[in-house]
Amino acid sequence: MSPTIPAIQLEAVRLAFPARTLSFDLTIAQGGITAVLGASGSGKSTLLNLIAGFETPDQGSVALMGQPMAAVPPAGRPVSVIFQDNNLFAHLDVATNIGLGIDPGLRLSQADGTRVEAALARVGLSGFGQRRPPSLSGGERQRVALARALVQTRPILLLDEPFAALDPGLRAGMAGLIAALKVELGLTVLLVTHHPEDVRRLADQVLFLEEGRILLHVPRDVFLARTDLPEVARFLGA
Ligand SMILES: Nc1ncnc2c1ncn2[C@@H]1O[C@H](COP(=O)(O)OP(=O)(O)OP(=O)(O)O)[C@@H](O)[C@H]1O
């Protein structure tokens, strides 16, 4: 895959809900972490849903890794998604939850089992394979969700407030892990967050949404300097 091909491209995308119409024109290069910011209801989750294929644009086009996505369902897209509530199956053990990332039908080879173990080790959870999600802490469950995303080996990782339920120590741990994975795997990461410290420690770029539109799409340091904008000052003061 040529590195000059954008990881994510939305051209003249429009999606109308009763309360709000969202419009996005957006190009995100391969590699790097883009923090997605904006007030509640500004369209952050919807943007991720349009990329992941859980929402379909009324108009415009979405291309990922240079390929048009109009006819591609979520499972066929080069995207892994981790939500705040991590979507683990409570009745299945951790290894099985991760195995679902390799094959939803769970037809797993011995090599796949080894990949699951390696992913658990990478997120610091060796030996947790037989545990069930309800017996884990919130931070451990988020790391299992990250391990499941890792075995999918997809180049784009969408994170919708993945640290929201975690205390500051665990937030820092998850943030460090994601920063390391970005470098190791060359992932293109979109991270929805309400926390200025996530922007400072993780973001390469910032995408700031307002009322369903992109207000700013700039490098992190440019964003941090734009305290002349009330929206930015409010976010950084939060
Ligand atoms: N399926 C839907 N049906 C109707 N309206 C929707 C739907 N999904 C989102 N919206 C509306 O679109 C707008 C953007 O919602 P979205 O969830 O993307 O915002 P957000 O920035 O992620 O907010 P939050 O920070 O509160 O999660 C809101 O006005 C929301 O009510």
The ligand as an ORCA input file, in Angstrom:
! r2SCAN-3c Opt
* xyz 0 1
  N     -29.295      7.190     14.745
  C     -29.599      8.487     14.947
  N     -30.856      8.947     14.760
  C     -31.160     10.258     14.930
  N     -30.256     11.181     15.294
  C     -28.996     10.784     15.506
  C     -28.591      9.418     15.345
  N     -27.268      9.308     15.615
  C     -26.868     10.557     15.945
  N     -27.897     11.430     15.872
  C     -27.825     12.880     16.134
  O     -26.694     13.389     15.442
  C     -26.000     14.341     16.242
  C     -24.581     13.886     16.476
  O     -24.579     12.753     17.353
  P     -23.222     12.008     17.780
  O     -23.612     10.856     18.641
  O     -22.427     11.738     16.569
  O     -22.525     13.144     18.644
  P     -21.221     13.036     19.560
  O     -20.381     14.219     19.195
  O     -20.609     11.702     19.440
  O     -21.852     13.243     21.011
  P     -21.409     12.662     22.459
  O     -20.132     13.376     22.834
  O     -22.555     13.076     23.347
  O     -21.258     11.172     22.319
  C     -26.824     14.488     17.515
  O     -27.704     15.580     17.346
  C     -27.579     13.173     17.592
  O     -28.796     13.329     18.302
*
